[in-house]
Amino acid sequence: MQNTSYSLISNPAAKFLECQANETVQTIYPNSSTALTCGDGITLRFDAQGRISSLNSKDGNALKTFSYSVKGVLLEVCMQNYRLSRLGNEWTDGHQLFDIEISLDNLGVVTIIERSCAAITRLNPNGTFVIAVVSLEGKQSTIYHSGDAFRPIERIEYPGGDKRHFRFDELSIMSLLDEADGYWLKTNGLWMHYNALGAHDGLKALQISVDFNGTVIFHYVNDTRMSVDAFGQHTYTIPTVVAA
């Protein structure tokens, strides 16, 4: 008997989201006599018991497939060649264990809950996904991803109610950042800040970026850097001047 060892890690959602958009899983559905096509072209196929067996793209390729026990317990989720199977109270991809719970609703939304921390990831049928995280102080931040090839973030909702909205061009390069006190617009390679009335208020930045987890970094023209995490916490790095 082969001895397979597993290491325990937290959320495999990142593995799900690393899959390339052009990867598909070909599956035959002998019991899928019913289907529901959404407005965006995604088709939900159902098995003979009325459970979702697959989510299919417009061209018929299976984006996600699902397998169940006789009693209807979700046992396996496969998305673009990445497969997770239930193993007792955990899930495994065949190499490591994940301390999570995975569920599927009747609209095809896959929910991944990390037991080790208050993080919930919801994968929508159209490729968009939402990550909600609760801090130790009970504050919640929510990060919305667009599901495009490079998965740029659409917006961040901070615990205090403020929001940041991000706009990207066709190359997934950020071009506009809308926030509570105005907006940043990238013009001729330089970021300019405009207040709520649309007037330039003098703030300029060399670069603005946002990462997968919702951390926004501002690199101002005076070389000061400000980092804002998904909970709205600010960190500053001020350049030092060395005396001659």
C-alpha positions in Angstrom: 0.0 0.0 0.0 1.3 3.4 -0.9 2.0 5.7 2.1 0.8 9.2 1.2 1.7 12.0 3.7 -0.2 15.2 4.0 0.8 18.6 5.4 -1.9 20.9 6.7 -2.3 24.4 5.3 -5.1 26.9 5.3 -7.1 28.1 2.3 -6.6 26.5 -1.2 -8.6 29.3 -2.7 -5.4 30.8 -4.1 -4.8 27.5 -5.9 -8.3 27.7 -7.4 -7.6 31.3 -8.6 -4.2 30.5 -10.1 -5.8 28.4 -12.8 -5.5 29.8 -16.3 -8.7 30.9 -18.0 -8.1 28.7 -21.1 -7.8 25.5 -19.1 -10.9 23.3 -19.2 -12.1 19.9 -17.9 -14.0 17.7 -20.4 -16.7 15.7 -18.6 -19.6 13.5 -19.8 -22.9 13.9 -18.0 -25.0 10.8 -18.4 -27.6 11.9 -15.8 -27.6 15.6 -16.6 -31.1 15.9 -18.2 -31.7 19.5 -17.1 -29.7 22.7 -17.4 -30.0 26.4 -16.6 -28.3 29.0 -18.7 -27.6 32.4 -17.0 -27.6 35.7 -18.7 -23.8 35.8 -19.0 -23.8 32.5 -20.9 -22.7 30.2 -18.0 -24.8 27.0 -17.9 -25.6 25.1 -14.7 -26.0 21.4 -15.4 -27.9 19.2 -12.9 -27.8 15.5 -12.1 -30.8 13.2 -11.8 -31.2 14.2 -8.1 -31.3 17.9 -9.0 -27.8 18.7 -7.7 -25.4 20.9 -9.8 -23.0 18.6 -11.6 -21.1 21.2 -13.6 -20.7 24.8 -14.5 -20.1 25.2 -18.3 -18.8 28.1 -20.3 -20.6 29.5 -23.4 -18.7 27.0 -25.6 -19.7 24.0 -23.6 -16.5 23.4 -21.7 -16.9 22.5 -18.0 -15.4 25.2 -15.8 -16.2 23.4 -12.5 -17.5 19.9 -11.8 -18.9 18.5 -8.6 -19.3 15.0 -7.2 -21.5 13.9 -4.3 -22.1 10.9 -2.0 -25.3 8.8 -2.2 -26.7 11.0 0.6 -25.9 14.2 -1.3 -22.7 15.3 0.6 -20.3 17.3 -1.6 -17.2 15.0 -2.0 -15.2 16.6 -4.8 -14.8 19.9 -6.6 -12.7 20.1 -9.8 -11.9 23.4 -11.5 -9.6 23.6 -14.5 -7.5 20.5 -13.6 -7.3 21.4 -9.9 -9.2 18.9 -7.8 -10.1 18.9 -4.2 -11.6 15.9 -2.4 -13.1 15.6 1.0 -11.0 13.5 3.4 -12.8 13.2 6.7 -13.4 16.7 8.1 -10.7 18.3 5.8 -10.1 18.6 2.1 -7.1 17.5 0.1 -5.7 18.0 -3.4 -3.7 14.7 -3.0 -0.6 16.4 -1.6 -1.7 18.4 1.4 -4.7 18.9 3.7 -6.7 22.1 4.0 -8.5 23.0 7.2 -11.5 24.4 5.4 -15.1 23.7 4.5 -16.4 23.9 0.9 -20.1 24.3 0.0 -22.1 24.9 -3.2 -25.4 26.8 -3.4 -28.2 26.3 -5.9 -26.8 29.3 -8.0 -23.4 27.7 -8.5 -21.5 29.8 -6.0 -18.7 27.9 -4.3 -18.0 29.1 -0.7 -14.7 28.3 1.0 -14.5 28.9 4.7 -11.1 28.8 6.6 -11.6 27.3 10.0 -8.3 28.6 11.3 -9.2 32.3 10.6 -12.3 34.3 9.8 -11.9 34.3 6.0 -14.6 33.4 3.5 -14.0 33.2 -0.3 -16.9 33.0 -2.7 -16.3 31.9 -6.2 -19.0 33.0 -8.6 -19.9 31.0 -11.8 -18.8 33.9 -14.0 -15.3 33.9 -12.7 -15.6 36.8 -10.3 -14.9 36.2 -6.6 -15.2 37.9 -3.2 -12.9 37.5 -0.2 -14.3 38.6 3.2 -11.9 38.7 6.2 -12.7 39.5 9.8 -9.9 40.8 12.1 -9.3 39.8 15.7 -11.1 43.1 16.7 -14.2 42.0 14.8 -13.7 44.4 11.8 -14.6 43.1 8.4 -13.0 44.0 5.0 -14.4 42.7 1.7 -12.3 42.5 -1.5 -14.0 42.1 -4.9 -12.1 40.6 -7.7 -13.2 40.9 -11.4 -12.1 37.5 -12.6 -10.2 38.8 -15.6 -7.0 37.1 -16.8 -4.8 38.9 -14.3 -7.6 39.2 -11.7 -7.4 42.9 -10.9 -9.4 44.0 -7.9 -12.6 45.8 -8.6 -13.1 47.4 -5.2 -12.3 47.2 -1.5 -14.9 47.8 1.3 -13.3 48.9 4.5 -14.6 48.3 8.0 -15.6 51.9 8.5 -17.7 52.0 5.4 -15.2 53.7 3.0 -14.6 52.1 -0.4 -11.9 52.2 -3.0 -12.9 51.4 -6.7 -10.2 50.4 -9.2 -10.3 50.7 -13.0 -7.9 48.9 -15.3 -7.2 49.1 -19.0 -7.3 46.2 -21.5 -3.8 45.2 -20.3 -4.9 45.1 -16.7 -2.9 48.2 -15.8 -4.6 50.5 -13.3 -5.7 53.8 -14.7 -8.2 55.2 -12.1 -8.6 54.9 -8.4 -11.8 56.3 -6.9 -11.9 56.8 -3.1 -13.9 58.6 -0.4 -12.2 62.0 -0.7 -11.8 62.2 -4.5 -10.0 60.1 -7.1 -6.6 59.4 -8.6 -6.2 59.6 -12.3 -3.1 58.4 -14.2 -2.0 61.0 -16.9 1.2 60.8 -18.9 2.7 58.3 -16.5 2.0 60.4 -13.4 -0.8 59.9 -10.9 -2.8 63.1 -10.1 -5.3 63.4 -7.2 -8.5 65.3 -7.6 -10.9 66.2 -4.8 -14.6 65.5 -4.7 -15.3 68.6 -6.7 -13.0 67.5 -9.5 -10.2 70.0 -8.8 -6.6 68.9 -8.6 -5.5 69.4 -5.0 -1.7 69.1 -5.5 -1.2 65.5 -4.6 1.0 63.5 -7.1 2.2 60.0 -7.1 4.8 58.1 -9.2 3.1 54.8 -8.8 -0.1 53.3 -7.2 -0.6 49.5 -6.9 -2.9 47.0 -5.3 -2.2 43.4 -4.5 -4.3 40.3 -4.3 -5.1 40.8 -0.6 -6.2 44.4 -1.0 -3.1 46.2 0.1 -2.8 49.6 -1.7 0.7 51.2 -2.0 1.1 54.9 -2.9 4.6 56.0 -4.0 4.5 59.8 -3.9 6.7 62.2 -5.9 8.6 63.1 -2.8 9.6 59.4 -2.5 7.3 58.9 0.6 5.4 55.6 0.5 2.1 54.9 2.1 0.7 51.4 2.4 -3.0 50.8 3.3 -4.1 47.3 4.1 -7.6 45.9 3.5 -8.6 47.0 7.0 -7.6 50.6 6.4 -4.4 50.5 8.5 -1.8 53.0 7.2 2.0 52.4 7.2 4.4 55.1 6.0 8.0 54.9 4.8 9.7 58.3 4.7 13.0 58.7 2.8 16.0 59.5 4.9 18.4 62.2 4.0 22.1 61.5 4.6 24.1 64.6 5.5 27.2 65.3 3.5 
